[in-house]
Amino acid sequence: MADDLNIGPERKIGMSHPCFIVAEIGQNHQGDINIAKQLISAAKASGADCVKFQKSCLVEKFNSAALKRPYLGPNSWGDTYEKHKQFLEFSLDQFRELQEFATRQEGVMFSASAMDMVSIDELDSMNVPFIKIGSGDANNLPLLKYAASKKRPLIISTGMQDMSTVRAVYRTVKAAGGQFCLCHCVSAYPTPPQQVNLRVLDNLQVGVPRHTCGLFGS
């Protein structure tokens, strides 16, 4: 497996290449596509190479009990978790509109974290430069195997995972023929500087053979 991850005709991730900066937009757009575009523009102006959102198919990711539970906190966009999440989820057409805005107008790469297999299919259909797997799914080996089967580059966060799980991730994705980058993450928001633990990158490079490793915030 090559040390470099090719995420486009003119961009690679690896030890001999410039730092690749991804601006996490997530769902901070509050369900408003105009706010999402403003955040894309701000990310580009700040020097980001790529903007990243989050994508979920609610009925694929959650069971009915989770979706129906009351969600009445001060930051809720609906009285159930399903209504809250629906408010924050963009349609595939809206994602395509944001991708067009990011790549054509702002000249910045566009991708998203896929939270389920349906979302992997949709992002793959958009021909994104890579699919992100968040820390919360790093131990979801069936999802990783499915994502790797698309033969599209993956960036996989490893927050909250121990080295045995990281090795399982490596074996699973490699066996499926996937191209991927493992990222050291600290699942604390915001992360105190004294907890960043950048030397974990050395552990990843020793514990996972011939692999591209990086730093990601989630």
C-alpha positions in Angstrom: 0.0 0.0 0.0 1.3 3.4 -0.9 2.2 5.9 1.8 0.4 8.7 -0.1 -3.4 9.1 -0.3 -4.5 10.5 -3.7 -7.6 12.6 -3.2 -7.6 14.3 -6.6 -5.6 14.9 -9.7 -3.6 17.6 -8.1 -3.7 16.8 -4.4 -2.2 14.0 -2.2 -2.0 13.5 1.5 1.2 12.1 3.0 4.4 12.9 4.8 6.0 14.5 1.7 3.1 16.7 0.9 1.7 20.0 2.4 -0.7 19.8 5.3 -4.3 19.2 4.2 -6.6 21.5 6.2 -10.3 20.4 6.4 -12.8 22.9 7.8 -15.5 21.2 9.8 -18.9 22.7 9.1 -20.8 19.7 10.3 -24.4 20.8 11.0 -23.4 24.3 12.3 -25.5 25.7 9.4 -28.6 25.2 11.5 -30.5 23.7 8.6 -30.1 26.9 6.5 -28.4 26.4 3.1 -27.5 30.1 3.0 -25.6 29.9 6.3 -23.9 26.8 4.9 -22.7 28.8 2.0 -21.5 31.6 4.2 -19.5 29.0 6.3 -18.0 27.6 3.1 -16.9 31.1 2.0 -15.4 31.8 5.5 -13.5 28.5 5.4 -12.0 29.3 2.1 -11.0 32.8 3.2 -9.3 31.2 6.3 -7.1 29.1 4.1 -8.9 25.7 4.3 -8.3 23.2 1.5 -11.6 21.4 2.0 -15.0 21.9 3.7 -16.7 18.9 5.4 -20.3 18.4 6.3 -22.1 15.5 8.0 -24.6 13.2 6.2 -27.1 10.8 7.7 -30.1 8.8 6.5 -32.1 8.9 9.7 -34.1 5.6 9.3 -30.8 3.8 8.4 -28.8 5.2 11.3 -31.3 5.3 14.2 -34.0 2.9 15.4 -37.6 4.1 15.8 -37.3 4.4 19.6 -34.3 6.8 19.3 -36.1 8.9 16.7 -39.4 9.2 18.7 -37.8 10.1 22.0 -38.6 13.7 23.2 -35.9 16.3 22.5 -36.8 19.4 24.3 -33.5 21.1 25.1 -32.7 24.7 24.5 -30.8 23.8 21.3 -33.5 21.6 19.8 -35.1 22.2 16.4 -38.0 19.9 17.0 -39.9 18.2 19.9 -38.6 14.7 19.0 -35.1 13.7 18.0 -36.3 12.8 14.6 -37.8 16.3 14.0 -34.6 17.8 15.3 -32.4 15.8 13.0 -34.7 16.3 10.0 -34.4 20.0 10.4 -30.6 19.8 10.2 -30.3 17.3 7.4 -29.9 18.6 3.8 -31.3 16.6 0.9 -29.1 15.1 -1.7 -30.0 17.9 -4.1 -29.0 20.5 -1.5 -25.7 18.7 -1.0 -25.1 18.9 -4.7 -25.9 22.6 -4.6 -23.4 23.1 -1.8 -20.8 21.0 -3.6 -21.2 23.1 -6.7 -20.9 26.3 -4.7 -17.8 25.1 -2.9 -15.9 23.7 -5.9 -17.0 26.1 -8.6 -17.4 29.4 -6.9 -15.0 29.1 -3.9 -12.5 26.7 -5.3 -12.4 24.5 -2.2 -12.9 20.7 -2.0 -16.2 19.4 -0.6 -17.0 16.3 1.3 -18.9 14.9 4.3 -18.8 12.3 7.1 -21.0 9.4 6.1 -23.0 8.0 9.1 -24.5 5.0 7.4 -24.5 2.9 4.2 -27.1 5.0 2.4 -25.1 8.1 3.0 -22.0 6.4 1.7 -23.9 5.6 -1.5 -25.1 9.1 -1.9 -21.6 10.7 -1.3 -20.1 8.2 -3.7 -22.7 9.2 -6.3 -21.5 12.8 -5.9 -17.9 11.8 -6.7 -16.5 13.5 -3.6 -12.7 13.4 -3.3 -12.9 11.3 -0.2 -15.5 10.0 2.3 -14.9 10.8 6.0 -15.6 8.2 8.7 -16.1 9.9 12.1 -14.7 8.6 15.4 -18.1 7.4 16.4 -18.1 4.9 13.6 -14.4 4.0 13.7 -15.3 0.6 15.4 -18.2 0.0 13.0 -16.3 -2.5 10.9 -19.3 -3.5 8.6 -19.7 0.2 7.7 -15.9 0.6 7.1 -15.9 -2.5 4.9 -18.8 -1.2 2.9 -17.2 2.2 2.5 -13.9 0.6 1.4 -15.8 -1.4 -1.2 -16.5 1.8 -3.1 -12.8 2.2 -3.8 -13.0 5.9 -2.9 -10.4 7.3 -0.6 -11.4 7.3 3.1 -10.3 9.5 5.9 -11.0 7.7 9.2 -10.9 9.3 12.6 -9.8 7.3 15.6 -11.1 9.2 18.6 -12.0 7.1 21.7 -10.4 4.0 20.1 -7.5 2.0 21.4 -4.7 0.6 19.3 -6.3 -2.9 19.0 -9.3 -1.3 17.4 -7.1 0.9 15.1 -5.4 -2.3 13.9 -8.7 -3.9 13.3 -9.7 -0.8 11.2 -6.5 -1.1 9.3 -7.0 -4.9 8.6 -10.7 -4.4 7.6 -10.2 -1.6 5.2 -7.0 -3.0 3.7 -8.6 -6.4 3.1 -11.4 -4.7 1.3 -8.9 -2.9 -1.0 -9.6 0.6 0.3 -7.4 3.6 0.1 -7.4 5.4 3.5 -5.8 7.7 6.0 -6.0 7.2 9.7 -6.3 10.4 11.8 -5.4 10.9 15.5 -8.3 12.5 17.2 -9.2 13.7 20.7 -12.9 13.6 21.2 -13.2 16.7 23.4 -14.7 19.9 22.1 -12.7 22.2 22.2 -9.7 20.1 23.0 -7.4 21.6 25.7 -3.9 22.0 24.3 -2.4 19.8 27.1 -4.7 16.9 25.9 -3.8 17.0 22.2 -1.2 14.2 22.6 0.5 14.6 19.2 2.9 11.8 19.9 0.1 9.4 19.3 0.9 10.0 15.6 4.2 8.3 16.2 2.3 5.3 17.8 0.0 5.1 14.8 3.0 5.1 12.4 4.7 2.3 14.4 1.6 0.3 15.1 0.0 0.4 11.7 2.5 -0.6 8.9 3.2 1.7 5.9 0.3 3.9 6.5 -0.6 7.5 6.1 -1.5 9.1 9.4 -2.7 12.6 10.3 -4.5 14.8 12.8 -8.2 15.5 12.7 -10.5 17.2 15.2 -13.4 14.8 15.5 
